[in-house]
Amino acid sequence: MKNKIFYTLNLMIIHYPIVIWRLLFIGLIIFAPFSKASSQTYFQQEVNYQINVTLNDRHHELSGSETIEYINNSPDTLHFLYFHLWPNGYSNNNTELAQQLINLKGKQKLFNDPELKGSIDSLDFKVNNEQVRWNLLPNQPDICQIWLNKALKTGDTLKITTLFHVKIPKGVTSRLGHIGESYQISQWYPKPAVYDQTGWHQMSNQDQGEFYSEFGSFDVNITLPANYIVGATGNLQNQQEAEMLDQLAADTTWIKKLGSEKADFPPSSAKMKTLRYTENKIHDFAWFADKRFHVLKGKVKLPGSGREVTTLVMFTNQQAKLWKDAIPYVNNAITLFSKWNGDYPYQNFTAVQSALSAGDGMEYPGITVIGLADDAYALDEVIAHEIGHSWFYSALGSNERRYPFMDEGITSTNEVRYMSERYPNKKLWEVNVKNLKLAKFFHIDQMPVKLMRELEWLSQARDNLEQPINLPADDYTTLNYSLMIYNKAGMGFNYLRAYLGDSLYDLAMHDYYHQWKFKHPQPNDLRQIFESRTGKDLSWFFSDFIGTTKRMDYSVMSYRNQKLLVKNKGELMSPFAISGMIGDSICFEKWVDGFAGEQWIDIPPGNYAELKIDPRHITPELFRLNNNIRTSGLFPKADPIRKQLYFSLEDPEKRYLMYIPGVNWTRENGFMLGMAMHNGFLTPKPFEYFVMPFYAFHNSDLAGFGKISYNITPYRKLIRKATISLEGTQFGAPDNQNYHKIKAGLDLFFSTNKMSNPLTHKIYGNYISASNLFQIERLEKAKMSSFLQFGYQLEKTSIINPFKLLVSSESGQSFLKTSVELNYKLSYYGKKNGLDIRFFAGTMLKNNPEIPFYAFSASGRTGPEQYLFQGTYPDRFSVFPGSFWSRQVTFSEGGLVSPVTNKLGYSRWLISLSFTSNLPGNSNWIPIKPFVNLLMNDHGLGTGHNSPFFYEAGLKAGLWNFFEIYMPLVVSGNIGSVTGQFKDRIRLVFKLDTFNQSKLNSGTGIRIK
Ligand SMILES: [Zn+2]
């Protein structure tokens, strides 16, 4: 960046009516904070805790007592209080925590396993020393309601006491737990829910979804065996313990003689110690204890006040090699975040390494727990992120459950800014590929590391699957919680900073921090401060970018006489930057306020090779191919095509031609040499193609397959995505013929009103013109036949009990058939285990007995029966069971394995039911599954066969969805009468095109912190 100009003035003159309106609006905003109504409605309760707790490390239990001072600063009289009892989230499999974990990771024993179960009990609530009535909420055992004997009036104070006992779960499910004798003690004590202007905010413990708590003081005494080392929220009050930690930190000789990564726990000493921690103006207290911790200590001077903060890191041998360098990470983050947001709010900060099962790291006031990190860079990043929460969570106590963007989004922005300041030249490959040769091969060696976040977000945004940034945590799909809150919101605040400039943005953030420190800010409070501090109408950001999924897509139309014509093709009318470029270097950057339609923009004089919107990738531009224009040349808007072997991450500024050389073989074509070509499948695009032409040496002809599709993604319409596609197929057939097929299709994917709803539906229609396979097989000259297909598909994509329902019809010149197919998985314990149930019913509304294979097939279809040439069959026209490849089938319709097609197979109607199951136990890795198929069709009803009912049972084995062998061991009499011996019933499934059909989704880099 060489030259940064704020260029709003010119635009203001052109658009004076808008400007007048805006000035009025800004005026309103500036005066708004002075109105009495808004300043009087804010209040916050005060909750002061005194807790004594003892750790029993033989039974993994806590026993404690708690005294709470609750001060009612609200204008309301309270008759009851809600208390959180979050360890009860681990008490059974019906809690919100359990349900989230099960939905995310599949059916499992979870809290029915005594080791994983956690709970809080022995509660004995007294208010002002009097017994009170209290009850757990129905179906929410982690929340209780305490009924006050005497109402609590405005300004009055209550003393609430209780004993409590916590069973600490094994720490493999969420945030609270122990791994052996290493303890992560968070969300562990009875705690009042927040009561604010909008009422009570009682909330169950969740994994995806954080917290909201009242500020107050904590005075906590922790008693445990004397040889534990403890990291905790607050300030340690024991002189002796502090000296012990200083000594541990001072002696770093252990670094040279570092033992095994998996050091055992030393025996706990019989002697107990009690550690006291105190702190004011915090809203939570967490502690971590391990007898094996190494300790390092540092100091950091805050840039604003010069105040000194003590920093500590605690870690085990397991990650000591990385953590021995962690003090500077902590200190750098505290320094930079203090500079950007205002001074760090507390006197010390501790980062603890521990086994963590909820994300990469978890924040608590003054302390964070960090899971296992891959390398120094990742450790620096996750520590920085968690330290960022000292502002956006600890001090600014927003409702994280309702507005996760206010803590995670802004923290991610700080993290990204920190990382780009610390590692300005970090490349994506260094983090995600870690091999320069590979990176060069895939042409990603120059991609900056931050592009990964953009690409991850794009994969969802281009498919029209975004959700607004201001939703509650549990309204998001798991993927979107990460992509909208961390990636997109993180990018968004960075965008706002780039637009405002660092100094103005930082001033506004400082204001926000100082006004709302130790309070409960709402999104509007943040907006008000930004708009009053900057004097700008930021509704494009706070209303549209945060509150909707409006998309940003500015497009360069033409360039003439130092003026650039830009068209807004998106819905978001937000500012954007234009730059003049020479090669990759930016000559100027000019910000333009958002507009609808087209606008001519003045370009500062200069000799630029190219003009480009947002070359620094600051704005969430959905399409970047239309962002640039060259100042000379015949086709100034054309983007050069980048060729790439196989596939690669796609730079959104480039057009790709990716190619995969391939060989192929079919009996008719013989050996084939060819090439698959596509324009990338990691990032969805409006126009997509995949063509795979081959030269066939046997018949000296062309063979292959190709598909082009165009995707339309309207904004907030009934249809989420419409895909128009055109497919062509040509392969050799017997008698030196060729089989041709052309297919034109339309797929309409519907929007769902709530994205977390796992039900999706689509309708489709296809027109197909294909060589008449019946004629080909009779060695006649094949004519083209036409087919029409229509269908409706309802799919539930959850991990537990997913299903797919398809209602479809197909017609040709001489037949019409309609059918219903349901595939349902009854999930067992374990992520993919289950009973697969398939139901199929179909009837021919019009039938052509001349060509039997148009009717419903009882068995899986072999190559000669695939009249639409589906599937890849190396020896498609071989007759069963003549050769190995003739055993290849594709299951559809009746779905029987035994080859009953010839005599009993094709029917006017059929109903079938199939079952395939995992073997009992944890058998995901044993590739054998038993199956049972049942079928009824119109044969046997008066055709001399004594029963219309078919059954078979057997085993299938193989690599799922790619190569499978089916062996029907037991068959019904009517099947037996037409299929001969067992060996003549063995069939195989070979799905070569699984790879084409599956859309690779790189989950790399998506992490919750
Ligand atoms: Zn976070």
Residues whose N, C-alpha, C, O or C-beta is under 5 A from the ligand:
A	BS01	ZN	E408 K1009
